Amino acid sequence: MKEGKKINLYIIFGFLIVLLYLFLAIKPLRKELCFEPEKTLVLSELADEQFFLSPAGEKSVFCFRLSDYAGYLTEDAEPVFVSKYPYKATLTDSMWTFYENDADAITVKTVDGTEQAVLNTTGFPFFQNDRLFVFLPNGNALKEFYLTGREKWIYEGYAPITAYNSSKTESVIGFADGEIVCLDSYGKQKFSFYPKGSDREVILGVDIDSDKKMIASVSGINRQRFVLVSYTDDQQKIVFHEYLDGNLRQPIFVHFGKLADSVYFQCKTGLGIMNCSNFKLNIVPMTEQIIQVEELEDLGLSLVLAENDNNWKVYLFENAYKLIGTLPFTAESAFLKATENGFFLGKDNTVSKIKITYK
């Protein structure tokens, strides 16, 4: 073969290699995540005008508590009511109460201010999933009330209650002696167990998912550990446990999410995220205390609100496990609420509606 033909073949071959490389290696640039503020409300201006500002009508509303303010907003950022609360407040998206520690009764109201019920008891109200609970002053008992105000059940333990959560049909209680108790909707004990494994047994955080039939907890001092339990009416089984580095000596955030079959929990070294299907655990380093987790299911995003000495961050996770960004800010108080395509961020005296886009 002549030298010129060899050179031409080398050139063609090299050109084909370059084309193949370009086809395999070059990918479209990923669009950047952007936050677009849509509206900001100043709570002090709203609270000074009047109590109820506009009827909720058929619009979806959500509750908030921020600094000295509490109330309801629509997802269009329209205030339903905003008020300064004098003592303490407990709110859900359908009911609320302002109360004092030594009150003889607790008045429960609906979003529009209509009296829902009067709970004739002393204690500390806790409303969750349209259920009315009151923790009694002795620290080892709680009651649930019907929405009419009539007492439904009372449960008393031998040790102080240190953790609690509920679903629409069940409740789970953690005690200082290391016991976890599951109750049905009528306060009847379904089962109890002790995670154990630590030098000092105490339940620091717990949550229940009645659909998954799982209970997650963080327990113990010295050899603190995370435990995931599956259950039926007949038996309970530890399906995963992990000893954690360091010790937290405080109430610990534990929360079942919907995205990627996840459960979130605080630990000394950061945020633990467990996949309940394959039992893979990812611990994301954080120095802040976990306050809230909100999920945008349509966008596949999880938002984690965390705080340390008035320095706050919103962590953004893709599909619950991949950290893709943070939003830092300073404030004395804050809250987070997910919307269909973004979130509300409350800081001290303001609430801002923010849209998430990719550009």
MORA-V377175 format. One record per backbone hydrogen bond with DSSP energy under -1.0 kcal/mol. CO is the residue of the C=O (numbers start at 0). NH is the residue of the N-H. If there is no record, write none. Layout:
BEGIN
co=CO nh=NH
co=CO nh=NH
END
This chain:
BEGIN
co=1 nh=5
co=2 nh=6
co=3 nh=7
co=4 nh=8
co=5 nh=9
co=6 nh=10
co=7 nh=11
co=8 nh=12
co=9 nh=13
co=10 nh=14
co=11 nh=15
co=12 nh=16
co=13 nh=17
co=14 nh=18
co=15 nh=19
co=16 nh=20
co=17 nh=21
co=18 nh=22
co=19 nh=23
co=20 nh=24
co=21 nh=25
co=31 nh=358
co=33 nh=356
co=35 nh=354
co=38 nh=352
co=40 nh=350
co=41 nh=45
co=42 nh=46
co=43 nh=47
co=45 nh=49
co=50 nh=81
co=55 nh=58
co=59 nh=74
co=61 nh=72
co=63 nh=70
co=65 nh=68
co=67 nh=84
co=68 nh=65
co=69 nh=82
co=70 nh=63
co=71 nh=79
co=71 nh=80
co=72 nh=61
co=73 nh=76
co=77 nh=73
co=79 nh=52
co=79 nh=53
co=80 nh=71
co=82 nh=69
co=87 nh=98
co=89 nh=96
co=94 nh=91
co=95 nh=108
co=96 nh=89
co=98 nh=87
co=99 nh=102
co=105 nh=118
co=107 nh=115
co=107 nh=116
co=108 nh=95
co=109 nh=112
co=113 nh=109
co=116 nh=107
co=118 nh=105
co=118 nh=120
co=123 nh=134
co=125 nh=132
co=127 nh=130
co=130 nh=127
co=131 nh=144
co=132 nh=125
co=133 nh=142
co=134 nh=123
co=135 nh=138
co=138 nh=160
co=139 nh=156
co=140 nh=135
co=141 nh=154
co=142 nh=133
co=143 nh=151
co=143 nh=152
co=145 nh=148
co=149 nh=145
co=152 nh=143
co=154 nh=141
co=159 nh=175
co=162 nh=173
co=164 nh=171
co=169 nh=166
co=170 nh=182
co=171 nh=164
co=172 nh=180
co=173 nh=161
co=173 nh=162
co=174 nh=177
co=174 nh=202
co=178 nh=174
co=179 nh=192
co=180 nh=172
co=181 nh=189
co=181 nh=190
co=182 nh=170
co=183 nh=186
co=187 nh=183
co=190 nh=181
co=192 nh=179
co=199 nh=220
co=201 nh=219
co=203 nh=251
co=204 nh=217
co=206 nh=215
co=208 nh=212
co=208 nh=213
co=212 nh=230
co=213 nh=208
co=214 nh=228
co=215 nh=206
co=216 nh=226
co=217 nh=203
co=217 nh=204
co=218 nh=224
co=220 nh=199
co=221 nh=198
co=223 nh=243
co=224 nh=218
co=225 nh=241
co=226 nh=216
co=227 nh=238
co=227 nh=239
co=228 nh=214
co=229 nh=236
co=234 nh=231
co=236 nh=229
co=239 nh=227
co=241 nh=225
co=252 nh=265
co=254 nh=263
co=257 nh=260
co=258 nh=261
co=260 nh=275
co=261 nh=256
co=262 nh=273
co=263 nh=254
co=264 nh=271
co=266 nh=269
co=268 nh=285
co=269 nh=266
co=270 nh=283
co=271 nh=264
co=272 nh=281
co=273 nh=262
co=274 nh=278
co=279 nh=274
co=281 nh=272
co=283 nh=270
co=288 nh=306
co=291 nh=304
co=293 nh=302
co=295 nh=299
co=295 nh=300
co=299 nh=318
co=300 nh=295
co=301 nh=316
co=302 nh=293
co=303 nh=314
co=304 nh=290
co=304 nh=291
co=305 nh=312
co=306 nh=288
co=307 nh=310
co=309 nh=330
co=310 nh=307
co=311 nh=328
co=312 nh=305
co=313 nh=326
co=314 nh=303
co=315 nh=323
co=315 nh=324
co=316 nh=301
co=317 nh=320
co=317 nh=321
co=321 nh=317
co=324 nh=315
co=326 nh=313
co=328 nh=311
co=332 nh=347
co=334 nh=345
co=336 nh=343
co=340 nh=355
co=341 nh=338
co=342 nh=353
co=343 nh=336
co=344 nh=351
co=345 nh=334
co=346 nh=349
co=348 nh=42
co=349 nh=346
co=350 nh=40
co=351 nh=344
co=352 nh=37
co=352 nh=38
co=353 nh=342
co=354 nh=35
co=356 nh=33
END
